[in-house]
Amino acid sequence: MASQFNLGSVISLSQAVEFFGRAGRFGLKLDAVRRLLGDDELMRCWIAALDPLLSNSRPVHGRFTDPQSQIEIVRGWNRGCGWGIPEEEFTKAARSIPMWPEGRLVAVTLVPYLRAPAGSCLPGIAHTVRELLIRARVAQGATVTLTREEELFLSAVNLIPGHERVFGGQLCWEVVDFGSFLATSVEQVFDADVDLTAGRFLPGAAVFAAAALHPAWIRQMAATGGAPFVCVPGLRASPLLCSSVFVLDFTAESEVKLRTGTRSLSFSDPRCSVPTYVRTSR
């Protein structure tokens, strides 16, 4: 629910002119302002994305959002998007923040596991992935609407057998290493599931949560020669799409796009990150 506080009643005309003048100099477009004025959900998500930037905290390793800011961001999403995560989950998350391990590509991430909305044909995993993919795009100022192809992918999303999760409106801290292994083909991603993570859970929703909560990481990956593709080893698009693996593509101006690939697919850039867990709170 939106706040009843009227900012317009306390800000002066000169401050408003200065704000929009500065915003325009740093790239804010008139079309973006019009979209924000006409879309409450987009406005809520934009304000929530500003929180870590306006806090006194600094990004971890220069690219990851600190845990306390993540809690506030997800709390804002929960209120604005009606996810229904109870407040006690945020209290528990605040009391159980894990230590941030060494490693420049290791990220501590707060992952929401959302219950499917009443009357929705999407299961909890698909609803969670869809919501986090939208949040990731909003954080980059990109198009929010999913493509028909992406909606098709989401209709076929499944957890790998033996890696089931409960999607009931809970929060989990998960520690994921995005630099542990690089693949040049989907064949290697399937092999990595066995060779690198045998006996352990594989990151699924955590990858989408990281894309949404760590926008600076996405921008660095796209702009500075990092791995421009990140696979989602804990999920499969099946049976509709022949047990394809999900891949996040950051190549186009940091916009987060969802793709799938079968075993025969090779990546145009031979740097696809295959993330693995360091530790999770289950």
C-alpha positions in Angstrom: 0.0 0.0 0.0 1.4 3.4 -1.0 2.2 5.9 1.8 -0.2 8.8 2.3 2.7 11.2 2.8 2.5 14.0 0.2 6.1 14.9 -0.8 4.8 17.6 -3.1 3.6 19.6 -0.1 7.1 20.0 1.4 9.3 20.3 -1.6 9.8 23.7 -3.3 9.5 24.4 -6.9 13.2 25.2 -7.2 14.1 21.8 -5.6 11.8 20.0 -8.1 13.4 21.8 -11.0 16.9 21.1 -9.7 16.0 17.4 -9.1 14.7 16.8 -12.6 17.5 18.9 -14.2 20.2 16.8 -12.5 18.3 13.5 -13.3 18.1 14.5 -16.9 21.8 15.3 -17.1 22.5 11.8 -15.7 20.3 10.0 -18.3 16.7 10.1 -17.0 14.4 10.3 -20.0 11.0 11.9 -20.3 9.5 8.6 -21.4 10.8 7.0 -18.2 9.2 9.8 -16.0 5.9 9.3 -17.8 6.0 5.5 -17.2 6.8 6.1 -13.5 3.9 8.5 -13.1 1.5 6.0 -14.7 2.6 2.8 -13.1 2.4 2.4 -9.2 4.3 -1.0 -9.2 7.1 0.4 -11.3 7.4 3.5 -9.0 7.5 1.3 -5.9 10.2 -0.9 -7.3 12.2 2.1 -8.4 12.1 3.6 -5.0 13.0 0.3 -3.4 16.0 0.0 -5.7 17.3 3.4 -4.5 17.5 2.3 -0.9 21.0 0.6 -1.0 22.4 3.6 -2.9 21.0 6.1 -0.4 22.2 4.2 2.7 25.5 4.6 4.3 26.6 1.1 3.2 28.9 0.4 0.4 28.5 -2.5 -2.1 30.4 -5.6 -1.0 33.4 -6.2 -3.3 32.1 -3.1 -5.2 29.3 -5.1 -6.8 27.0 -6.8 -4.2 24.3 -5.2 -2.1 24.9 -5.6 1.6 22.5 -7.9 3.6 20.7 -5.3 5.6 19.8 -3.3 2.5 18.6 -6.6 0.9 16.2 -7.1 3.7 14.7 -3.6 3.3 14.5 -4.0 -0.5 12.7 -7.4 -0.3 10.4 -5.9 2.4 9.5 -3.1 0.0 8.8 -5.6 -2.8 6.7 -7.7 -0.5 4.5 -4.7 0.5 4.3 -3.2 -3.0 3.7 -6.5 -4.9 1.5 -8.2 -2.4 3.7 -11.3 -2.0 2.3 -12.2 1.4 5.6 -12.9 3.1 4.9 -12.6 6.9 6.8 -9.9 8.8 8.3 -12.6 11.1 10.3 -13.9 8.1 12.1 -10.5 7.9 12.7 -10.6 11.6 14.3 -14.0 11.3 16.3 -12.9 8.3 17.7 -9.9 10.2 18.8 -12.2 13.1 20.4 -14.8 10.9 22.6 -12.9 8.4 25.5 -15.2 7.5 29.1 -14.2 7.3 30.2 -13.0 3.9 32.9 -15.5 2.7 36.1 -14.6 0.8 35.8 -14.6 -2.9 35.1 -11.6 -5.2 32.2 -13.4 -7.0 30.7 -15.0 -3.9 27.3 -13.4 -3.0 25.2 -13.6 0.1 21.6 -13.2 -1.2 18.2 -13.1 0.5 16.0 -15.4 -1.6 12.2 -15.2 -1.3 10.3 -18.4 -2.0 6.8 -17.2 -3.0 3.5 -19.0 -2.7 1.6 -19.2 -5.9 -1.3 -16.6 -6.0 -4.8 -17.9 -5.6 -6.3 -18.8 -8.9 -2.9 -18.7 -10.7 -2.0 -21.5 -13.1 1.7 -21.0 -12.3 3.3 -23.1 -9.5 5.3 -21.4 -6.7 8.6 -21.9 -8.5 7.4 -20.3 -11.7 5.8 -17.4 -9.9 9.0 -16.8 -7.9 11.2 -16.8 -11.0 8.8 -14.5 -12.8 8.6 -11.9 -10.0 12.4 -11.9 -9.5 13.1 -11.6 -13.3 10.8 -8.6 -13.4 12.5 -7.0 -10.4 15.9 -7.6 -12.0 14.8 -5.7 -15.1 13.4 -2.9 -13.1 16.7 -2.5 -11.3 18.4 -2.0 -14.6 15.8 0.4 -15.9 14.9 -2.0 -18.6 11.6 -3.2 -20.2 9.5 -4.9 -17.5 7.2 -6.9 -19.8 8.3 -10.5 -20.5 8.4 -11.7 -24.0 6.1 -14.5 -25.2 9.1 -16.8 -25.4 10.0 -16.0 -21.8 6.4 -16.7 -20.7 6.6 -20.0 -22.5 9.8 -20.9 -20.7 8.2 -20.1 -17.3 5.3 -22.3 -18.0 7.7 -25.2 -18.3 10.0 -24.5 -15.3 10.7 -27.4 -13.0 13.0 -28.1 -10.1 15.5 -30.9 -10.7 14.3 -34.1 -9.0 15.8 -34.4 -5.5 16.2 -30.6 -5.3 12.7 -29.8 -4.3 11.9 -26.6 -2.3 8.9 -25.4 -0.3 7.4 -22.3 -1.9 5.3 -21.0 1.0 6.2 -17.4 1.5 9.5 -17.8 3.3 13.0 -16.1 3.1 16.3 -17.9 3.0 19.9 -16.6 3.0 21.9 -18.4 0.3 25.6 -18.0 -0.4 26.4 -18.6 -4.1 29.8 -18.6 -5.8 29.3 -17.2 -9.3 33.0 -17.7 -10.2 33.5 -21.4 -9.3 33.1 -22.8 -12.9 32.8 -21.4 -16.4 31.2 -23.5 -19.2 31.4 -23.2 -23.0 28.3 -25.3 -23.7 25.1 -26.6 -22.1 26.6 -30.0 -22.2 29.2 -28.9 -19.7 26.4 -27.4 -17.5 24.7 -30.8 -17.4 28.0 -32.4 -16.6 28.7 -29.9 -13.9 25.5 -30.8 -12.1 27.0 -34.2 -11.5 30.7 -33.4 -11.2 30.8 -30.2 -9.2 27.7 -30.3 -7.0 27.2 -34.0 -6.4 25.2 -34.5 -3.2 24.4 -30.8 -2.8 21.5 -28.6 -3.7 21.9 -26.5 -6.9 21.1 -22.8 -7.1 17.7 -22.1 -8.7 15.7 -19.2 -7.5 18.9 -17.9 -5.9 20.3 -16.9 -9.3 17.2 -14.8 -10.1 17.3 -13.2 -6.6 20.9 -12.3 -7.1 20.1 -10.7 -10.5 17.4 -8.6 -8.8 19.2 -7.7 -5.6 22.7 -7.1 -7.0 22.2 -4.7 -10.0 25.8 -3.4 -9.8 27.0 -7.0 -10.3 24.9 -7.3 -13.5 26.2 -4.0 -14.9 29.8 -5.1 -14.2 29.3 -8.5 -15.8 27.9 -6.8 -18.9 30.4 -4.0 -19.2 33.8 -5.2 -18.0 34.3 -8.5 -19.6 32.9 -10.8 -16.9 30.8 -13.9 -17.8 27.9 -12.4 -19.8 25.8 -15.6 -19.3 24.8 -17.2 -16.0 23.1 -20.6 -16.1 20.5 -21.7 -13.5 21.7 -25.2 -12.7 18.9 -26.0 -10.2 16.1 -25.6 -12.7 15.1 -27.2 -16.0 12.5 -26.2 -18.6 10.8 -29.6 -19.2 9.2 -31.6 -20.5 7.9 -28.9 -23.0 11.4 -27.8 -24.0 13.3 -31.1 -23.9 14.9 -30.7 -20.5 16.6 -27.4 -21.4 18.7 -25.5 -18.9 17.8 -21.9 -18.1 20.4 -19.2 -18.9 20.4 -15.5 -17.9 21.8 -13.3 -20.6 23.3 -9.9 -19.6 24.8 -8.9 -23.0 22.4 -6.2 -24.1 23.0 -3.0 -22.1 22.7 -4.9 -18.8 19.2 -6.0 -19.6 18.4 -9.3 -18.0 17.0 -11.8 -20.6 15.9 -15.4 -20.0 17.0 -18.0 -22.5 17.0 -21.8 -22.6 19.4 -24.2 -24.2 19.6 -28.0 -24.9 22.7 -30.1 -24.6 23.8 -29.2 -28.1 23.9 -25.4 -27.5 27.3 -23.7 -27.4 27.5 -20.1 -26.1 28.5 -17.3 -28.4 30.9 -16.1 -25.7 32.8 -19.0 -24.0 32.1 -17.7 -20.5 28.9 -19.0 -18.9 29.0 -19.0 -15.2 27.8 -22.2 -13.5 27.0 -21.1 -9.9 27.4 -23.4 -6.9 26.4 -23.0 -3.3 28.9 -22.2 -0.7 26.4 -22.4 2.1 22.6 -22.0 2.5 20.3 -21.6 5.4 17.6 -24.1 4.8 
